[in-house]
Amino acid sequence: MVKLALRSGLRWKVSLAIAGVGALVAVALSVVVHNAARVSMLNSSRDQMDDRVQIAQRYYESTGGKRMLRAQVNDPALPKPLREAAELGLRATYLQDNGTGAPEVWASTPLRDGKILSIHTRFKDRYDILRDLDRALIIGSVSVVLGGCALGILVGGQLSSRLRKAATAARKLADGDDPDVRVRDAIGGRVRDETDDLARAVDGMAEALRDRLEAERRVTADIAHELRTPVTGLLTAAELLPPGRPTELVRDRAQAMRTLVEDVLEVARLDGFAERAEMQDIELGEFVERRVRSVAPEARVTVVRNAYVSTDPRRLERILGNLLANAAKHGKGPVEVAVEGRVLRVRDHGPGFPEELLREGPSRFRTGSKDRAGKGHGLGLTIAAGQARVLGARLTFRNADPEAEGGGGAIAVLWLPESSPTSTGTFPIIQVPD
């Protein structure tokens, strides 16, 4: 089932918020004004009818039984509450609303001869005024809502425009299309608000990251280019040495330097975002078991749940090999490899990853051992992270909880994507434990 996510811009959110608040205020005020005007008109109508029935009573009693216009004696249509009030000797008014038109206002009073004098009428002119008031309130409420929408669109549009310009500049910076772009310059204007503060913060962060990446790339490029030629010559010269133990040592060290140069060159290619994955459908559990047997036969492989994935087998093998090599060099056995669906987990039972790696992620020439004098050059995890990025996968690092997970150790988890990447992917997310 496909879930549809509605996406709305900040301009419309602000305008809808202002319009909603304006509508609530307008409706509340309209209701209050309408009810207050209606109650005032009803009370005024009752008072006027009460005055009229008193005048009619005095006229009736002074003329010996003559009635004024519209006055009735013992009106059969007299409402029951007025009859009951007259029986108690009380003068009263009554509002009769049949739901159509203006309500009918009654007034009655008991006479000395035991009869009931009553009078009733409708104040249509007053309720016409009330309808006009309601119409004016509706027009005013609509005007407030429309004005709020316009104001929200204006304010939200300016803010949204600045944020969109900032996002566009940040994307250009992230994609490398324009390394000299500045978010602060892109949004323009002289307004000093939170958007301006955000732009300055992003520019500062981008500058710091640019300096760090440039320094790392420069070191990588320098090492790769400076060592490639002499290492090749050294390997050639080592082949010409006579057989013997010294020759074996020279060849071994030369081969180690060659491996280092190849790793550095691979890091340089990954940093250049020029790598592309050649995707194939493989059975992950069977693939991992076969590769682990050839690379680290002593490691234990557990397939919790198998799955078919679309990935680059060569790059996946490179990631798995580097994780196993890191566990063998800097950790302790047993090394455990688990496959659960699209998730590949490699764990050792050594001292765990250092805090610097968990906090900042893998970095070249910083090993996965807490002892900086440990074996290795720190390129294995860096290459694994870069290859994971090319695959569109996510590589995370954490240390095992000794109590909850049966001992300590380092855990590296590779999360393979559900679909093939369309580009070189994104930087892998490094999870830092709490």
KEDRENTI-180858 format. One record per residue (C-alpha): y, x, z; residue in three letters; residue number from 1. Coordinates in steps of 0.02 Angstrom, whole numbers. Example, Ala and Ser with C-alpha at 12.3 -4.5 7.8 and 13.67 -1.06 7.14 Angstrom:
BEGIN
py, px, pz, residuo, num
-225, 615, 390, ALA, 1
-53, 684, 357, SER, 2
// end
This chain:
BEGIN
py, px, pz, residuo, num
0, 0, 0, MET, 1
169, 69, -51, VAL, 2
304, 59, 80, LYS, 3
479, 32, 12, LEU, 4
619, 115, 110, ALA, 5
792, 42, 87, LEU, 6
927, 174, 73, ARG, 7
1108, 129, 93, SER, 8
1261, 240, 89, GLY, 9
1377, 276, 234, LEU, 10
1517, 182, 146, ARG, 11
1421, 18, 150, TRP, 12
1358, 46, 326, LYS, 13
1535, 69, 390, VAL, 14
1602, -78, 291, SER, 15
1460, -190, 348, LEU, 16
1487, -137, 528, ALA, 17
1673, -174, 520, ILE, 18
1644, -337, 427, ALA, 19
1510, -388, 552, GLY, 20
1622, -354, 700, VAL, 21
1766, -443, 614, GLY, 22
1655, -592, 575, ALA, 23
1594, -604, 755, LEU, 24
1771, -595, 823, VAL, 25
1836, -720, 694, ALA, 26
1695, -844, 727, VAL, 27
1715, -828, 916, ALA, 28
1902, -855, 907, LEU, 29
1881, -999, 784, SER, 30
1757, -1086, 899, VAL, 31
1869, -1061, 1050, VAL, 32
2024, -1124, 959, VAL, 33
1932, -1272, 883, HIS, 34
1857, -1326, 1049, ASN, 35
2023, -1302, 1141, ALA, 36
2117, -1404, 1010, ALA, 37
1985, -1541, 1011, ARG, 38
1982, -1554, 1201, VAL, 39
2172, -1560, 1204, SER, 40
2176, -1698, 1073, MET, 41
2043, -1800, 1163, LEU, 42
2132, -1786, 1329, ASN, 43
2296, -1835, 1247, SER, 44
2212, -1985, 1163, SER, 45
2135, -2042, 1328, ARG, 46
2303, -2028, 1416, ASP, 47
2390, -2126, 1280, GLN, 48
2258, -2264, 1282, MET, 49
2269, -2272, 1471, ASP, 50
2457, -2299, 1456, ASP, 51
2431, -2433, 1326, ARG, 52
2305, -2532, 1430, VAL, 53
2422, -2528, 1579, GLN, 54
2564, -2597, 1473, ILE, 55
2447, -2730, 1403, ALA, 56
2393, -2776, 1581, GLN, 57
2572, -2799, 1641, ARG, 58
2615, -2901, 1488, TYR, 59
2458, -3009, 1510, TYR, 60
2493, -3044, 1692, GLU, 61
2680, -3072, 1669, SER, 62
2659, -3194, 1523, THR, 63
2520, -3293, 1603, GLY, 64
2377, -3238, 1492, GLY, 65
2457, -3186, 1328, LYS, 66
2382, -3031, 1248, ARG, 67
2467, -2891, 1160, MET, 68
2415, -2837, 986, LEU, 69
2238, -2758, 984, ARG, 70
2209, -2802, 1167, ALA, 71
2048, -2897, 1202, GLN, 72
1987, -2994, 1353, VAL, 73
1801, -2981, 1390, ASN, 74
1769, -2895, 1223, ASP, 75
1582, -2911, 1186, PRO, 76
1586, -2737, 1106, ALA, 77
1652, -2659, 1266, LEU, 78
1545, -2505, 1307, PRO, 79
1432, -2519, 1458, LYS, 80
1515, -2377, 1559, PRO, 81
1681, -2471, 1550, LEU, 82
1597, -2632, 1611, ARG, 83
1524, -2540, 1757, GLU, 84
1691, -2460, 1800, ALA, 85
1778, -2631, 1792, ALA, 86
1649, -2706, 1909, GLU, 87
1700, -2572, 2033, LEU, 88
1882, -2618, 2007, GLY, 89
1924, -2458, 1915, LEU, 90
2030, -2426, 1763, ARG, 91
1940, -2308, 1643, ALA, 92
1940, -2231, 1470, THR, 93
1791, -2197, 1360, TYR, 94
1762, -2093, 1202, LEU, 95
1641, -2170, 1078, GLN, 96
1588, -2051, 939, ASP, 97
1471, -2121, 808, ASN, 98
1467, -1955, 711, GLY, 99
1571, -2017, 563, THR, 100
1757, -1991, 558, GLY, 101
1871, -1985, 709, ALA, 102
1797, -2044, 875, PRO, 103
1850, -2213, 944, GLU, 104
1947, -2207, 1108, VAL, 105
1928, -2354, 1231, TRP, 106
2029, -2401, 1384, ALA, 107
1994, -2546, 1502, SER, 108
2057, -2616, 1665, THR, 109
2000, -2763, 1775, PRO, 110
2115, -2916, 1788, LEU, 111
2152, -3021, 1942, ARG, 112
2055, -3168, 1871, ASP, 113
1897, -3061, 1858, GLY, 114
1909, -3032, 1672, LYS, 115
1916, -2862, 1586, ILE, 116
2061, -2815, 1475, LEU, 117
2021, -2680, 1348, SER, 118
2098, -2594, 1199, ILE, 119
2027, -2468, 1076, HIS, 120
2080, -2374, 920, THR, 121
2049, -2219, 815, ARG, 122
2178, -2079, 804, PHE, 123
2140, -2029, 626, LYS, 124
2303, -1935, 602, ASP, 125
2265, -1819, 747, ARG, 126
2092, -1778, 685, TYR, 127
2161, -1748, 511, ASP, 128
2265, -1614, 595, ILE, 129
2107, -1545, 676, LEU, 130
2020, -1536, 507, ARG, 131
2170, -1444, 437, ASP, 132
2159, -1324, 583, LEU, 133
1973, -1296, 549, ASP, 134
2010, -1261, 367, ARG, 135
2144, -1136, 415, ALA, 136
2024, -1052, 537, LEU, 137
1890, -1037, 403, ILE, 138
2012, -962, 279, ILE, 139
2074, -841, 413, GLY, 140
1896, -790, 460, SER, 141
1850, -757, 279, VAL, 142
2009, -657, 257, SER, 143
1967, -552, 410, VAL, 144
1791, -518, 346, VAL, 145
1852, -471, 172, LEU, 146
1989, -363, 246, GLY, 147
1861, -278, 359, GLY, 148
1748, -245, 209, CYS, 149
1893, -170, 112, ALA, 150
1944, -63, 259, LEU, 151
1764, -8, 287, GLY, 152
1742, 36, 105, ILE, 153
1903, 136, 108, LEU, 154
1864, 231, 268, VAL, 155
1679, 248, 235, GLY, 156
1710, 298, 55, GLY, 157
1818, 444, 106, GLN, 158
1693, 502, 236, LEU, 159
1546, 474, 119, SER, 160
1632, 569, -21, SER, 161
1662, 718, 92, ARG, 162
1482, 717, 153, LEU, 163
1413, 702, -24, ARG, 164
1518, 850, -79, LYS, 165
1456, 948, 71, ALA, 166
1275, 902, 31, ALA, 167
1296, 951, -152, THR, 168
1370, 1119, -103, ALA, 169
1231, 1148, 24, ALA, 170
1097, 1109, -106, ARG, 171
1176, 1231, -229, LYS, 172
1175, 1361, -92, LEU, 173
994, 1327, -45, ALA, 174
935, 1327, -226, ASP, 175
1027, 1487, -264, GLY, 176
1124, 1410, -408, ASP, 177
1292, 1466, -337, ASP, 178
1275, 1590, -193, PRO, 179
1463, 1601, -173, ASP, 180
1491, 1416, -144, VAL, 181
1572, 1364, 20, ARG, 182
1549, 1192, 94, VAL, 183
1723, 1195, 172, ARG, 184
1803, 1226, 3, ASP, 185
1693, 1095, -80, ALA, 186
1746, 951, 32, ILE, 187
1930, 996, 15, GLY, 188
2072, 901, 98, GLY, 189
2169, 937, 255, ARG, 190
2079, 815, 367, VAL, 191
2015, 898, 525, ARG, 192
1869, 794, 584, ASP, 193
1684, 812, 622, GLU, 194
1647, 835, 436, THR, 195
1760, 987, 432, ASP, 196
1676, 1058, 586, ASP, 197
1505, 1029, 507, LEU, 198
1560, 1116, 347, ALA, 199
1620, 1268, 444, ARG, 200
1457, 1276, 542, ALA, 201
1352, 1265, 383, VAL, 202
1457, 1400, 300, ASP, 203
1434, 1513, 450, GLY, 204
1247, 1484, 456, MET, 205
1230, 1512, 269, ALA, 206
1327, 1675, 279, GLU, 207
1217, 1738, 421, ALA, 208
1058, 1690, 328, LEU, 209
1123, 1767, 167, ARG, 210
1158, 1932, 252, ASP, 211
987, 1936, 333, ARG, 212
894, 1889, 175, LEU, 213
993, 2013, 73, GLU, 214
952, 2152, 195, ALA, 215
768, 2109, 193, GLU, 216
763, 2098, 4, ARG, 217
853, 2263, -12, ARG, 218
728, 2348, 101, VAL, 219
582, 2270, 9, THR, 220
650, 2319, -161, ALA, 221
691, 2495, -105, ASP, 222
518, 2525, -33, ILE, 223
429, 2449, -182, ALA, 224
525, 2549, -311, HIS, 225
534, 2713, -217, GLU, 226
350, 2719, -170, LEU, 227
268, 2652, -326, ARG, 228
282, 2809, -429, THR, 229
238, 2939, -295, PRO, 230
91, 2835, -233, VAL, 231
22, 2824, -409, THR, 232
40, 3012, -426, GLY, 233
-41, 3039, -257, LEU, 234
-192, 2935, -304, LEU, 235
-210, 3029, -467, THR, 236
-198, 3196, -379, ALA, 237
-324, 3142, -246, ALA, 238
-452, 3109, -380, GLU, 239
-438, 3292, -435, LEU, 240
-476, 3364, -264, LEU, 241
-648, 3439, -233, PRO, 242
-775, 3336, -135, PRO, 243
-769, 3352, 54, GLY, 244
-706, 3274, 215, ARG, 245
-523, 3321, 188, PRO, 246
-529, 3243, 16, THR, 247
-598, 3082, 87, GLU, 248
-457, 3075, 215, LEU, 249
-326, 3103, 82, VAL, 250
-402, 2969, -30, ARG, 251
-414, 2848, 116, ASP, 252
-232, 2871, 164, ARG, 253
-176, 2862, -17, ALA, 254
-271, 2701, -40, GLN, 255
-190, 2631, 118, ALA, 256
-19, 2675, 48, MET, 257
-65, 2593, -117, ARG, 258
-116, 2434, -25, THR, 259
48, 2436, 69, LEU, 260
148, 2454, -91, VAL, 261
52, 2312, -172, GLU, 262
87, 2201, -21, ASP, 263
271, 2245, -27, VAL, 264
279, 2205, -212, LEU, 265
192, 2039, -179, GLU, 266
320, 1997, -45, VAL, 267
459, 2041, -167, ALA, 268
386, 1924, -298, ARG, 269
370, 1784, -172, LEU, 270
549, 1810, -115, ASP, 271
605, 1794, -295, GLY, 272
537, 1615, -307, PHE, 273
458, 1659, -474, ALA, 274
278, 1621, -425, GLU, 275
189, 1467, -492, ARG, 276
27, 1393, -429, ALA, 277
-119, 1364, -548, GLU, 278
-195, 1206, -475, MET, 279
-380, 1164, -472, GLN, 280
-483, 1033, -383, ASP, 281
-598, 1112, -254, ILE, 282
-708, 1057, -110, GLU, 283
-616, 1134, 36, LEU, 284
-761, 1148, 158, GLY, 285
-879, 1234, 36, GLU, 286
-738, 1347, -27, PHE, 287
-692, 1405, 148, VAL, 288
-873, 1435, 199, GLU, 289
-905, 1544, 46, ARG, 290
-745, 1645, 66, ARG, 291
-769, 1672, 254, VAL, 292
-947, 1735, 227, ARG, 293
-883, 1867, 106, SER, 294
-728, 1918, 203, VAL, 295
-775, 1898, 387, ALA, 296
-961, 1862, 408, PRO, 297
-946, 1866, 598, GLU, 298
-824, 1719, 599, ALA, 299
-888, 1545, 640, ARG, 300
-850, 1406, 515, VAL, 301
-849, 1222, 565, THR, 302
-822, 1083, 439, VAL, 303
-770, 931, 541, VAL, 304
-726, 828, 388, ARG, 305
-736, 885, 208, ASN, 306
-609, 843, 75, ALA, 307
-568, 878, -107, TYR, 308
-399, 959, -130, VAL, 309
-294, 1012, -278, SER, 310
-236, 1190, -246, THR, 311
-233, 1366, -315, ASP, 312
-398, 1446, -260, PRO, 313
-333, 1624, -279, ARG, 314
-182, 1594, -169, ARG, 315
-283, 1494, -43, LEU, 316
-408, 1637, -33, GLU, 317
-264, 1758, -6, ARG, 318
-196, 1652, 138, ILE, 319
-368, 1635, 218, LEU, 320
-404, 1821, 200, GLY, 321
-239, 1871, 278, ASN, 322
-262, 1752, 425, LEU, 323
-436, 1819, 457, LEU, 324
-375, 1999, 441, ALA, 325
-235, 1965, 564, ASN, 326
-358, 1888, 687, ALA, 327
-475, 2037, 671, ALA, 328
-337, 2167, 693, LYS, 329
-232, 2090, 830, HIS, 330
-348, 1964, 913, GLY, 331
-521, 1961, 990, LYS, 332
-680, 1874, 942, GLY, 333
-751, 1755, 916, PRO, 334
-645, 1703, 767, VAL, 335
-664, 1519, 728, GLU, 336
-622, 1433, 564, VAL, 337
-617, 1242, 561, ALA, 338
-592, 1125, 414, VAL, 339
-538, 946, 448, GLU, 340
-488, 854, 291, GLY, 341
-340, 946, 215, ARG, 342
-310, 1048, 373, VAL, 343
-375, 1226, 390, LEU, 344
-371, 1306, 562, ARG, 345
-403, 1491, 606, VAL, 346
-415, 1540, 789, ARG, 347
-454, 1698, 884, ASP, 348
-472, 1727, 1072, HIS, 349
-352, 1871, 1092, GLY, 350
-183, 1886, 1178, PRO, 351
-100, 1765, 1057, GLY, 352
54, 1778, 947, PHE, 353
208, 1863, 1019, PRO, 354
356, 1756, 1066, GLU, 355
463, 1831, 927, GLU, 356
342, 1772, 794, LEU, 357
329, 1598, 868, LEU, 358
517, 1584, 882, ARG, 359
570, 1660, 715, GLU, 360
414, 1652, 608, GLY, 361
321, 1797, 524, PRO, 362
427, 1943, 471, SER, 363
382, 2094, 368, ARG, 364
344, 2255, 462, PHE, 365
323, 2160, 625, ARG, 366
140, 2145, 671, THR, 367
55, 2000, 754, GLY, 368
19, 2107, 906, SER, 369
122, 2114, 1063, LYS, 370
102, 2301, 1055, ASP, 371
221, 2364, 920, ARG, 372
110, 2517, 902, ALA, 373
-34, 2408, 846, GLY, 374
-121, 2429, 679, LYS, 375
-50, 2346, 524, GLY, 376
119, 2327, 441, HIS, 377
158, 2144, 476, GLY, 378
148, 2094, 293, LEU, 379
-10, 1989, 306, GLY, 380
68, 1837, 390, LEU, 381
226, 1856, 284, THR, 382
122, 1848, 125, ILE, 383
20, 1703, 193, ALA, 384
179, 1606, 230, ALA, 385
248, 1644, 57, GLY, 386
88, 1591, -30, GLN, 387
86, 1431, 73, ALA, 388
260, 1394, 11, ARG, 389
204, 1416, -169, VAL, 390
61, 1293, -138, LEU, 391
181, 1168, -60, GLY, 392
81, 1185, 101, ALA, 393
140, 1204, 280, ARG, 394
85, 1351, 387, LEU, 395
111, 1340, 575, THR, 396
79, 1462, 716, PHE, 397
51, 1431, 901, ARG, 398
-45, 1496, 1050, ASN, 399
-192, 1402, 1124, ALA, 400
-179, 1315, 1291, ASP, 401
-303, 1406, 1405, PRO, 402
-340, 1251, 1508, GLU, 403
-346, 1118, 1373, ALA, 404
-425, 1219, 1232, GLU, 405
-553, 1325, 1322, GLY, 406
-462, 1491, 1333, GLY, 407
-314, 1576, 1254, GLY, 408
-289, 1650, 1082, GLY, 409
-186, 1631, 925, ALA, 410
-202, 1478, 813, ILE, 411
-140, 1471, 633, ALA, 412
-148, 1301, 547, VAL, 413
-129, 1273, 360, LEU, 414
-84, 1096, 308, TRP, 415
-123, 1072, 123, LEU, 416
-19, 941, 31, PRO, 417
-89, 778, -36, GLU, 418
-13, 808, -208, SER, 419
17, 962, -314, SER, 420
186, 1048, -295, PRO, 421
304, 1032, -442, THR, 422
396, 1193, -405, SER, 423
375, 1343, -295, THR, 424
376, 1228, -145, GLY, 425
481, 1246, 10, THR, 426
485, 1367, 153, PHE, 427
341, 1335, 273, PRO, 428
390, 1256, 438, ILE, 429
352, 1364, 589, ILE, 430
315, 1263, 744, GLN, 431
375, 1336, 908, VAL, 432
283, 1278, 1065, PRO, 433
382, 1199, 1205, ASP, 434
// end
